[in-house]
């Protein structure tokens, strides 16, 4: 998952993820004292020193009293939403889709878990 950096370029490493988390907590946080984060096992984005240091920094600065970081089991890192979106993406790439009606048909035909509304 790429993110947009301040210079307008895309990035997806640990600095980008930590920056997005910091922005989210600053702009949308509710002064919560505890936080439980669920991540996949991606070493390049989530499971690394940068993220661990950032989360520790939040606790040391008093922004949170406690942060729990959980990782999914190896081989179980894909959730239902990811799978359904992947099926939609495959169908979309093989389809001629120029209108909203055609897009609706592609969504509905991509998988039983996908339903256009």
C-alpha positions in Angstrom: 0.0 0.0 0.0 1.6 3.2 -1.1 1.2 6.4 0.8 1.7 10.0 -0.3 4.7 11.8 1.2 4.9 15.5 1.9 6.9 16.0 -1.3 4.0 14.5 -3.3 5.9 11.2 -4.1 4.7 7.8 -3.0 6.3 5.8 -0.3 5.5 2.7 1.7 8.2 2.1 4.2 8.2 2.4 7.9 8.7 6.2 7.9 5.6 6.6 5.8 3.5 4.3 8.1 4.7 6.0 11.3 4.0 9.4 9.7 0.5 8.3 8.8 -0.2 6.9 12.3 1.1 10.1 13.9 -1.1 12.2 11.6 -4.1 10.0 12.4 -3.7 10.2 16.1 -3.1 13.9 16.0 -6.1 14.7 13.8 -8.6 12.0 14.7 -7.5 10.6 18.1 -9.9 10.9 21.0 -7.4 11.4 23.8 -7.5 7.6 24.3 -5.0 6.3 26.9 -4.7 2.8 25.5 -4.4 1.6 22.0 -4.4 -1.9 20.5 -3.0 -2.2 16.9 -3.4 -5.2 14.6 -0.8 -5.5 11.8 0.3 -8.0 9.2 3.8 -9.4 9.4 5.2 -7.0 6.9 8.8 -6.3 8.1 9.2 -3.4 5.7 6.2 -1.5 7.0 5.0 -2.7 10.4 7.3 -5.2 12.1 10.5 -3.2 12.4 12.6 -0.9 14.7 11.1 2.3 13.3 7.5 1.4 14.3 8.5 -0.1 17.6 10.5 3.1 18.4 7.6 5.3 17.3 5.1 3.5 19.5 7.5 3.6 22.5 8.0 7.3 21.9 4.3 7.8 22.1 4.2 6.1 25.5 7.3 7.9 26.8 5.8 11.3 25.7 2.6 10.5 27.6 0.5 10.5 24.4 -0.6 6.9 25.4 -0.2 5.0 28.6 -0.3 1.7 26.9 0.0 0.4 23.3 -0.5 -3.2 22.4 0.9 -4.3 19.0 -0.4 -7.6 17.6 0.6 -9.4 14.5 -1.4 -11.9 12.5 -0.3 -15.5 12.3 1.9 -16.4 9.4 -0.2 -17.5 6.5 -3.3 -15.8 7.9 -2.5 -12.2 7.0 -5.2 -11.8 4.4 -8.6 -10.8 5.6 -11.9 -11.3 3.8 -12.1 -7.7 2.6 -8.6 -8.1 1.0 -9.6 -11.3 -0.7 -12.9 -9.9 -2.1 -11.1 -6.8 -3.3 -8.4 -8.9 -5.0 -11.1 -10.8 -6.9 -12.7 -7.6 -8.0 -9.4 -6.2 -9.2 -8.8 -9.4 -11.2 -12.2 -9.2 -12.9 -11.8 -5.4 -13.5 -8.5 -5.8 -15.3 -10.1 -8.4 -17.7 -13.1 -6.2 -18.4 -14.1 -3.4 -20.6 -15.5 -0.9 -18.2 -16.5 2.6 -19.3 -19.7 3.4 -17.4 -21.0 3.2 -13.9 -23.5 0.5 -15.1 -20.6 -1.6 -16.5 -18.6 -1.1 -13.2 -21.6 -2.3 -11.2 -21.8 -5.4 -13.4 -18.1 -6.1 -12.9 -18.4 -5.8 -9.1 -21.4 -8.1 -9.0 -19.8 -10.7 -11.3 -16.4 -10.7 -9.6 -17.3 -12.8 -6.6 -20.2 -13.8 -4.4 -18.8 -11.6 -1.6 -18.9 -8.5 -3.8 -22.2 -6.7 -4.3 -22.6 -3.2 -5.9 -25.1 -1.0 -4.1 
